[in-house]
Amino acid sequence: MNTTPIIGSKFSPIWRTLRWVALILFAIGLVRTAWVSEDSYITFRTIDNFFHGYGLRWNVAERVQTYSHPLWMMLMSVGHFLSGEFYFTALVLGGLCTAGALWLLGFRIATGVIGATCALFILAFSKVFVEYSTSGLEAPLTHLLLAIFAGLYYSDLAPKKRLFSMALVAALAAVNRIDTLLLFGPTLLMAMRGIPITSAIKLALAGFLPLILWGCFATLYYGTPIPVTGYAKAMTGLPQLGLLAQGGRYFGNIATQDPVLLPALIAGILVAFGWKALGSRALALGAALYCFYLLKIGGGYMTGRFLTLPLFVAVIILSRIEFRSWKPWLAPAFLVGVVAAGLNCKTAPLLSTRDSGSRTAVITEEGGIVDERVWWYARVGLLSNSRDIPVADSFSERLGLDLKPDSPRIFVDGIVGLDGFMSGPGMHTVDPFLCDPLLMRLPVWDRENWRVGHFLRRIPDGYLESLAFESNLIQHAGLARAYDDLRLITRGRLLDPKRLSAISSLAFGAGKSGLNDYIQNAYRNPKVRPIPFAELPTPCEDGQSIWDPEFRLVGESGVLVRLDEPVKNSSITLGLGGKAEYRITFLAGERKLGTVPCPVGQRGKLFPGIMAAPIKVPPQAVKAGYNRILIEGVKYMRTGIFCLAYVDVSQQGPTD
């Protein structure tokens, strides 16, 4: 790393003082905004299951990689082993990684005290950089690895030793998050210059051993080197133009929410390309490539989360500028501009208060992009007056339920970090947005109305029943074939030859073909499930679990109950799954006679059961007589599941 003394001048004491002021201001902002994000608890649940002997699994029944940052997961595992908890461990580890990155930037990478001070002021007044220096996610560790990588690049180490060291750091960063290869790649290629190509490749491969080993482990253990979250965000089936437009909104959002970040990012890249003497063009190219990648995938839903990495690269570049060779007023003016821009933000870290995270505070939401720290701070913020530190497996105690891993409750939810963590191993959570191994291999269901980062998939008919009754009950033959492979991969014995064959089948063979057949021919055209009235059970008591083999889950297209003969009753009762909204249509043959909405409540229960829903039949249906009832799910409220238990048409009422 660079060990050149900080350049001196008669103003050096002032600039050295300002450098420490920047660090102090950063620390103040860090403490005032410190939080642990909801998403981080997805990883924490895997770690908790691991320490309870279930393996690196999110749902204990399945080997599925729901985390996208294996290295951070490993570091958090070590921290949890030493501390026995997650919340403060995440804050401490994030803070230590950030402190290391800032120290390297301000005291080793920067070529002068003025450049170091300006760089640190940028970071201290960048809202999202400060906020994601905690959060329980992987960014602080990547910042530290970026600083080490840049220090090696600018060092005077022997070329071969430098290349190997840089490749090793880049590999660790890729294990921490695979898409960071775009950031490191151009600089790593530049470091190969002057080394014979064969030697350079050997050194790079040796350095990349951690990434190679992780890829082998993930393929063997999880059946794929790609985390399920990678499938969720890469296999959307959405048009590229729509994603590009969303990516533009992502960058536009950060321009208003963090006035420091985008100007600093652009300045760093432009300076690097315009000033060859800095020797930073490769780093700038990596930052630019990463930004284009974010644009291509539509960015993300958390304001600025993924932009802290290219910002840190830009700040590294700016810290190398010899400010003393420029106009003497330039650096002071730069600092004033940074401070003014940073404070021109209602949720700036230095302005954050104990209640700034309340949901009545200013929240940004454009194109599905949300200021996640502000949204969650009231519950998970370090200084929040209403802070509630989640406890693993606390739902069982709170609800008085006996949740057992060997017979887990099936739980459909789209906010799976905190809920998943607190539910413990006795709950099998089906997440249609991010974490389910089958659903994430399907394209986005609604191609017109979607939210970036939370791409909804339709749950195929028979899938929830398959999970509940531990059998393949999926109706589509091709999807059933793919699910056979997936069950072997995620639940079979690790070294079973049939499992290894299933990995190949789902990736390249019959399993993949069956999955593609379902996507192309059936996924967007679900068929109504006909049910003879005689096959339904008699009415049951309210509150009974929906997981009864005789009950019918209501798929996307609904279920059609065929009555034995036309009925003219003016009221009927349906046994429906609670916490959901339904649409009930009455028919005579194929002719529609009327439709009524049907909300079904059941407040206060995490696992809603069957509820009796009295239905007033439309007058035209009563008059004509109806022999079919179409039941469709409209909306379920997080924990609800569309389910039909029974149809009671025994009530007598007027027929006029």
Order of alpha helices (4+ residues) and beta strands (2+ residues): alpha-alpha-alpha-alpha-alpha-alpha-alpha-alpha-alpha-alpha-alpha-alpha-alpha-alpha-alpha-alpha-alpha-beta-beta-alpha-alpha-beta-alpha-beta-alpha-alpha-alpha-alpha-beta-beta-beta-beta-beta-beta-beta-alpha-beta-beta
